[in-house]
């Protein structure tokens, strides 16, 4: 981590890696160094990986409250099912936004065709805290196709706006709080400005090499940017960079798959899941993830 006040970074978070059998998941948020960036209260990067025939990702049904989950793929395919009765297959360049609100259950699994043939897997899974007055809204799901997300092209640069607006282009994805989320690809020698509009911003280099205002980005680390400063992202040999952030949110408690501004709400969600009071996922009712004694995802003091 750089402590130089002239550095473009206020914090650099090295993610915790988990091997899920065939692919690696890297979790940068929440961590002791960074609880949130804007509304982003959870940031996972997975892949790139090539899974073999017979391999699969199977995330059994599990609950969420008081947050939105955002799934974005660069490579691969994932079948989403939830307790609203939704079934949607997400593919590269598209985004799935699931708003848990008062409570939802979902599963994420590899489609049958990809199980049989093998498949690449590469993407981002993030959670967004909901504003306090929207934490208990009705659950909802939306899938935005790749063709419906704006892509900004300039010399050697292609940037897909996943949520919010960037350089005058706005994604149709619902934002419950001010959010910026973009996938930026740079060719060798390309550069792009990083505006200072968002309250909080961070970047993650997920491929290649790049630097911001002359300071190198560490692969897969989350670099939190100094607020209020316009910067320049540049790559000599080519890069893939995720930009994320938005408005400052109040303190949130994170415990397993539950996020809330109220600790008592987390305790209620634990009781409800253990007692079977959450709804089932149509088409995926037989399995579920039991509540853990010590979850890997927790907030930090």
N, C-alpha and C positions, 0 to 999 in steps of 0.2 A: 504493500500500500504506500502511495506517495503522501507525504505530509507537507510538502512544499505548497504554500498558499498560492503559488503561481500555477500549480497543476490544474488541468481541467477537471480532475477527479476529486471528490471529497471522500470517497470510500471505494475500495475495490474488494469485492466478495468472491473468494474462491469457492465454487459450489461443492457440496457433498455429493459424491457419486455412489449410485446403487446399480449393481449388476442384476438385471432382471432375466438373465438367461437369453443370450443372443443379442441383447442391446443394453446400453447404459443410459440411465437417467441421471441428470445432474441438477441438483436443487440448490438455487442461490438464495431464494427468499421463501420462508422467513429464516433468518440466521441471526446469530448474536451481533453481527456487524450491520445488519439491515433488516428491519422489521417490515418495511413497506417502501414502495416508490410510487407516489401518487396513490391511486386506488389499488395498485397491484400488491396483493398480500401474499402471493405464492407465485414463484417462477420456476418452472421445470423446463429443461431442454433435453431432448432424447435423440439418439442416433448421432450421425448417420450410421446405419447398420444394414446389412443384407441378411435377412432371415431365410432359412432353408425350408424346403417343402416339409410340412408337418409341424413347423414352428408356428407360434401364434402369440399375440398379446391378448390376454383374457383378464380384464378387470371386472370382477363380479359385481353385482348390484351393491351399491353403498349409498348412504344419505349425504345431503348437504343442507345447510341453512344459511340465510343472511348474506349470500354472496352470488356472484356470477362466475361460471367457469367458461374459459375460452380455449378452444382447441384449434390449432392452426398447423397444417401439414405442408412440408416442402416435398416430401416423398411418402408414398404409402397410401393406405386406406384403413379406416376404422368405422365399424358399425356402432352407432349410438342408439341406445334404447332408454326410455325413461318412464317414470310412473304417470306421466300425462298421456301415455300411449304413443309417444313419438318413436318413429324409426327413421334414421337418416344415416347414410354412408358419406363420410367426409373424405374428400380427395384433395390433392395438392392445390394450393392457392385459395381454397375456400376456408370459411371460418364457421365454427359452431359456437353459438352463445347460448348457454343454459343458465337462466336466472332461477336460483333456488328459492329466494324469498322465504316464505314461511316453512318451506320444506319440500324436497324432491329426492327421488332415488333414481340412479341411472347406472348403466353398465356400458363398457367400451370393449369391443372384441374385434379380432381380425375377421374380415369377411371370408366366407368359405372358399372362394376362388383363390385368394391369396394364400390361404392355408395349404392348398394343394400344390400351388406352383412355386411358393417362395416369394418374397417381396422385400423391397427396401423400406426402411422406416426412418423418418427424419422430421422433427417438428418441435412445437412448443405447446406446453400446457400451462396456462396461467389462471389464477383466480383474482377476481376483483371484489373488494369490499363494497357493499352497497351503502349509500348514505343512510344515516340513522333513521330518517323518516321513511325510508323505503326498504328497510331490512325485512319487513314482514309482508311485502307485496305478494300477489299471487305468483306461483311458479310459472315460468314461460320458457319456450325454446324457439330459437330461430337459426336457420342455416342460410348463410349467404354464399352463393356460388362464386367461384373465382372470377367469372366474367362480370360480376356485378360489383367487384371491389375495384376502386380506381388504381391504375398503375401509372406512375409518373416516369417518363423516359427522358433522359438527357444524355449528353455525350458520355458514354461509358457507364451510365447509372440507370438502374431500374428499381423503382421503389413501389411496393404494394402497400396501400393504406388499409390496415386491418380494422382499426377503430379510430374514431376521431377524424381530425383533418391534418393535412400536411401539405405545405406549399400550395395552398389554395384548393386542394382537392379533399372532399369529405367522403368517408365510407358510409354506407347506409346502415351499418351495424348499430343497434341500439346502445346508447351510452347513458347510464344512470347517473354518472358523474363525469366531469371533464376528463377525457382520456385521450392519450395518443399512443398508438401501437402500429408499428410499421416494419416491414421486411425489406431491407435495402441490399441490393446486389451491386457491387462495383467491379468493373473491369480493371485490368492493370493500368495504373496511372490516373484513374478517375478520382474525383473528389466531389463532395456534396456539403452544403451548409447544414448545420444543426442549429435550428432556431432556439431562441431563449424564452419562448412564450409560456411553456408549461411550468407550473410551480416546481415540480420535481421531474427529473429525467434520468434515464440510465440507458446504457448500450451494452449489448453482449455480442462479441465476435463468435459466430458459430461455424465459420469456415474461412480459410485463407489467412491473410494478414492485413492489418490496418492500424492506423493511429489517428488520434484526435489532437489537433494543435501540437503535433510533433511527438506526443507521448504514445507509445505503443499500447495496443489492446492485447491483453492476455486471452488466449483462446478459452472460451466457455466461461470466463469470469464475468461477473456483473460489475460494470464501472458506473458508479453514480456520479453524474455530472454536476459541476458547480452551478448553483442556481443563478439565473439572471445573466448568464454569459453566452453570447453567440460563439459557435465553434465551427471548425471544419473537420470533416471526416475524409480521410484520404487513404488509398491503397496503392502500393507499388506493383503488386503482382496479382491482385484480385481478392475479393472478400465477400462474405455474407454477414450482415450485421442486423441485429434486432434492436429497434429503438422503442422504448416504452416509458410511460409516465403519465402525469396528469395532475389534478388538483390534490392538495394536501388533505388527508382525511384524519379523523380523530383516531385515537388508540383503539385497536382491535385485539380481541383474544382469539387465538387460533389453537384448536385442539382437535387432532385427527382431521376429519373432513368438515368440521364445524368452524365457522367464523362468525363472531358477533361483537357488538360494542358492549354486551352485557354478559358477564360470567354466568349469571343464573340461567340465561337462555342456553348456554352451552350445556349446563348440567341437565336442563330439561330435555335437550336433544339426545343426550346420552341415554337417559331413562326411556325416552320414546323409542329409540332404536332397539334397546335391549328388550323392551316389552312388546315389540312387534307392532307399534302403532303407526309407523310410516307406511305409505302405500306400497304395493308391489309393482314390479316392472312387467307389464304384459309381454309375453314371449320370452321372458327370462326370470321366471318365478322360482326356479328350483334351488338356485344358489344365492348366497349373500356373503358379504365380508363381516365377520363378527367384530364387535368393538374391541380394540386392543387394550391391554393393560398399560403399555407404554408406547404411545404412537410416535412415529418418526417425525410427524409434522406437528410442531408446537410453537407457540409464541414465546418470546424471550423477554425477560425483565429489562 
